[in-house]
Protein backbone atom coordinates (compact mmCIF):
# COMPACT_ATOMS: atom_id res chain seq x y z
CA UNK A 1 0.00 0.00 0.00
CA UNK A 2 1.07 3.62 -0.44
CA UNK A 3 0.87 4.21 3.30
CA UNK A 4 3.39 1.44 3.95
CA UNK A 5 5.62 2.76 1.16
CA UNK A 6 5.71 6.24 2.72
CA UNK A 7 6.59 4.82 6.14
CA UNK A 8 9.37 2.71 4.63
CA UNK A 9 10.79 5.77 2.85
CA UNK A 10 11.69 7.25 6.24
CA UNK A 11 13.95 4.25 7.08
CA UNK A 12 17.54 4.28 5.76
CA UNK A 13 18.14 1.71 2.98
CA UNK A 14 20.91 0.00 4.94
CA UNK A 15 18.48 -0.76 7.78
CA UNK A 16 15.52 -1.88 5.60
CA UNK A 17 15.38 -5.63 5.01
CA UNK A 18 12.01 -6.05 3.31
CA UNK A 19 8.80 -4.23 2.46
CA UNK A 20 5.38 -5.74 1.89
CA UNK A 21 4.16 -9.33 2.04
CA UNK A 22 6.57 -12.26 2.03
CA UNK A 23 5.48 -14.69 -0.70
CA UNK A 24 8.10 -17.33 0.02
CA UNK A 25 11.76 -18.09 0.41
CA UNK A 26 14.61 -19.41 -1.68
CA UNK A 27 15.97 -22.76 -0.52
CA UNK A 28 19.68 -23.55 -0.29
CA UNK A 29 19.42 -25.20 -3.71
CA UNK A 30 18.06 -21.89 -5.11
CA UNK A 31 14.49 -23.15 -5.60
CA UNK A 32 11.64 -20.86 -4.58
CA UNK A 33 9.24 -22.28 -1.97
CA UNK A 34 5.89 -20.52 -1.68
CA UNK A 35 4.77 -19.65 1.83
CA UNK A 36 1.22 -19.68 3.19
CA UNK A 37 1.35 -15.87 3.34
CA UNK A 38 0.86 -15.88 -0.45
CA UNK A 39 -2.47 -17.73 -0.18
CA UNK A 40 -4.67 -14.63 -0.04
CA UNK A 41 -3.08 -13.36 -3.24
CA UNK A 42 -3.13 -16.69 -5.12
CA UNK A 43 -6.60 -17.98 -4.23
CA UNK A 44 -8.73 -15.54 -6.27
CA UNK A 45 -6.71 -16.26 -9.44
CA UNK A 46 -6.29 -20.02 -9.08
CA UNK A 47 -7.07 -21.95 -12.25
CA UNK A 48 -7.03 -25.36 -10.56
CA UNK A 49 -8.87 -25.90 -7.28
CA UNK A 50 -9.57 -28.79 -4.94
CA UNK A 51 -12.34 -28.84 -2.35
CA UNK A 52 -11.97 -31.10 0.68
CA UNK A 53 -14.72 -32.63 2.77
CA UNK A 54 -15.28 -31.23 6.30
CA UNK A 55 -13.78 -34.35 7.89
CA UNK A 56 -10.53 -33.94 5.94
CA UNK A 57 -10.12 -30.20 6.54
CA UNK A 58 -8.54 -30.75 9.94
CA UNK A 59 -6.17 -33.40 8.60
CA UNK A 60 -5.01 -31.03 5.85
CA UNK A 61 -4.58 -28.18 8.33
CA UNK A 62 -2.33 -30.44 10.42
CA UNK A 63 0.02 -30.74 7.43
CA UNK A 64 -1.16 -34.04 5.90
CA UNK A 65 -1.78 -34.78 2.22
CA UNK A 66 -5.34 -34.96 0.84
CA UNK A 67 -6.59 -38.50 0.29
CA UNK A 68 -9.21 -39.56 -2.27
CA UNK A 69 -11.64 -40.29 0.59
CA UNK A 70 -11.41 -36.63 1.69
CA UNK A 71 -11.77 -35.16 -1.78
CA UNK A 72 -15.00 -33.21 -2.25
CA UNK A 73 -14.54 -31.78 -5.74
CA UNK A 74 -11.70 -31.08 -8.14
CA UNK A 75 -11.48 -28.71 -11.08
CA UNK A 76 -12.05 -30.42 -14.42
CA UNK A 77 -8.93 -31.14 -16.53
CA UNK A 78 -6.46 -30.76 -13.66
CA UNK A 79 -3.19 -32.34 -14.81
CA UNK A 80 -0.93 -34.47 -12.63
CA UNK A 81 1.68 -32.42 -10.69
CA UNK A 82 -0.25 -29.21 -11.34
CA UNK A 83 -0.32 -26.60 -8.57
CA UNK A 84 -3.72 -26.37 -6.88
CA UNK A 85 -5.37 -24.26 -4.20
CA UNK A 86 -7.18 -26.29 -1.55
CA UNK A 87 -10.58 -25.00 -0.40
CA UNK A 88 -13.09 -26.11 2.21
CA UNK A 89 -16.56 -27.01 0.92
CA UNK A 90 -17.61 -23.50 2.06
CA UNK A 91 -15.13 -21.96 -0.44
CA UNK A 92 -12.65 -20.85 2.21
CA UNK A 93 -9.03 -21.17 1.00
CA UNK A 94 -7.13 -23.50 3.33
CA UNK A 95 -3.79 -23.80 1.56
CA UNK A 96 -2.15 -25.04 -1.59
CA UNK A 97 -0.38 -28.07 -2.91
CA UNK A 98 0.37 -30.17 -5.97
CA UNK A 99 -2.07 -32.57 -7.63
CA UNK A 100 -0.71 -36.11 -7.23
CA UNK A 101 -3.28 -37.46 -9.70
CA UNK A 102 -5.07 -35.95 -12.66
CA UNK A 103 -8.84 -35.43 -12.58
CA UNK A 104 -9.34 -38.57 -14.69
CA UNK A 105 -7.14 -40.71 -12.42
CA UNK A 106 -8.96 -39.45 -9.29
CA UNK A 107 -12.17 -41.09 -10.47
CA UNK A 108 -10.64 -44.59 -10.58
CA UNK A 109 -8.13 -44.50 -7.74
CA UNK A 110 -8.27 -46.27 -4.35
CA UNK A 111 -9.96 -44.24 -1.52
CA UNK A 112 -6.74 -44.24 0.53
CA UNK A 113 -4.55 -42.93 -2.32
CA UNK A 114 -3.04 -39.44 -2.10
CA UNK A 115 -4.60 -37.01 -4.60
CA UNK A 116 -3.00 -33.72 -3.43
CA UNK A 117 0.48 -33.32 -1.97
CA UNK A 118 0.52 -30.79 0.88
CA UNK A 119 2.72 -27.70 0.45
CA UNK A 120 1.34 -25.03 2.78
CA UNK A 121 -1.80 -24.41 4.82
CA UNK A 122 -3.23 -21.80 7.18
CA UNK A 123 -2.51 -24.11 10.12
CA UNK A 124 1.16 -23.18 9.72
CA UNK A 125 0.40 -19.89 11.42
CA UNK A 126 -0.22 -21.83 14.62
CA UNK A 127 2.33 -24.64 14.17
CA UNK A 128 5.26 -22.41 13.18
CA UNK A 129 4.40 -19.06 14.76
CA UNK A 130 7.91 -18.78 16.24
CA UNK A 131 9.73 -19.21 12.93
CA UNK A 132 7.24 -17.89 10.34
CA UNK A 133 8.43 -14.59 8.88
C-alpha positions in Angstrom: 0.0 0.0 0.0 1.1 3.6 -0.4 0.9 4.2 3.3 3.4 1.4 3.9 5.6 2.8 1.2 5.7 6.2 2.7 6.6 4.8 6.1 9.4 2.7 4.6 10.8 5.8 2.9 11.7 7.2 6.2 13.9 4.3 7.1 17.5 4.3 5.8 18.1 1.7 3.0 20.9 0.0 4.9 18.5 -0.8 7.8 15.5 -1.9 5.6 15.4 -5.6 5.0 12.0 -6.1 3.3 8.8 -4.2 2.5 5.4 -5.7 1.9 4.2 -9.3 2.0 6.6 -12.3 2.0 5.5 -14.7 -0.7 8.1 -17.3 0.0 11.8 -18.1 0.4 14.6 -19.4 -1.7 16.0 -22.8 -0.5 19.7 -23.5 -0.3 19.4 -25.2 -3.7 18.1 -21.9 -5.1 14.5 -23.1 -5.6 11.6 -20.9 -4.6 9.2 -22.3 -2.0 5.9 -20.5 -1.7 4.8 -19.6 1.8 1.2 -19.7 3.2 1.4 -15.9 3.3 0.9 -15.9 -0.5 -2.5 -17.7 -0.2 -4.7 -14.6 0.0 -3.1 -13.4 -3.2 -3.1 -16.7 -5.1 -6.6 -18.0 -4.2 -8.7 -15.5 -6.3 -6.7 -16.3 -9.4 -6.3 -20.0 -9.1 -7.1 -22.0 -12.2 -7.0 -25.4 -10.6 -8.9 -25.9 -7.3 -9.6 -28.8 -4.9 -12.3 -28.8 -2.3 -12.0 -31.1 0.7 -14.7 -32.6 2.8 -15.3 -31.2 6.3 -13.8 -34.4 7.9 -10.5 -33.9 5.9 -10.1 -30.2 6.5 -8.5 -30.7 9.9 -6.2 -33.4 8.6 -5.0 -31.0 5.9 -4.6 -28.2 8.3 -2.3 -30.4 10.4 0.0 -30.7 7.4 -1.2 -34.0 5.9 -1.8 -34.8 2.2 -5.3 -35.0 0.8 -6.6 -38.5 0.3 -9.2 -39.6 -2.3 -11.6 -40.3 0.6 -11.4 -36.6 1.7 -11.8 -35.2 -1.8 -15.0 -33.2 -2.2 -14.5 -31.8 -5.7 -11.7 -31.1 -8.1 -11.5 -28.7 -11.1 -12.1 -30.4 -14.4 -8.9 -31.1 -16.5 -6.5 -30.8 -13.7 -3.2 -32.3 -14.8 -0.9 -34.5 -12.6 1.7 -32.4 -10.7 -0.2 -29.2 -11.3 -0.3 -26.6 -8.6 -3.7 -26.4 -6.9 -5.4 -24.3 -4.2 -7.2 -26.3 -1.5 -10.6 -25.0 -0.4 -13.1 -26.1 2.2 -16.6 -27.0 0.9 -17.6 -23.5 2.1 -15.1 -22.0 -0.4 -12.6 -20.8 2.2 -9.0 -21.2 1.0 -7.1 -23.5 3.3 -3.8 -23.8 1.6 -2.2 -25.0 -1.6 -0.4 -28.1 -2.9 0.4 -30.2 -6.0 -2.1 -32.6 -7.6 -0.7 -36.1 -7.2 -3.3 -37.5 -9.7 -5.1 -35.9 -12.7 -8.8 -35.4 -12.6 -9.3 -38.6 -14.7 -7.1 -40.7 -12.4 -9.0 -39.5 -9.3 -12.2 -41.1 -10.5 -10.6 -44.6 -10.6 -8.1 -44.5 -7.7 -8.3 -46.3 -4.3 -10.0 -44.2 -1.5 -6.7 -44.2 0.5 -4.6 -42.9 -2.3 -3.0 -39.4 -2.1 -4.6 -37.0 -4.6 -3.0 -33.7 -3.4 0.5 -33.3 -2.0 0.5 -30.8 0.9 2.7 -27.7 0.4 1.3 -25.0 2.8 -1.8 -24.4 4.8 -3.2 -21.8 7.2 -2.5 -24.1 10.1 1.2 -23.2 9.7 0.4 -19.9 11.4 -0.2 -21.8 14.6 2.3 -24.6 14.2 5.3 -22.4 13.2 4.4 -19.1 14.8 7.9 -18.8 16.2 9.7 -19.2 12.9 7.2 -17.9 10.3 8.4 -14.6 8.9 
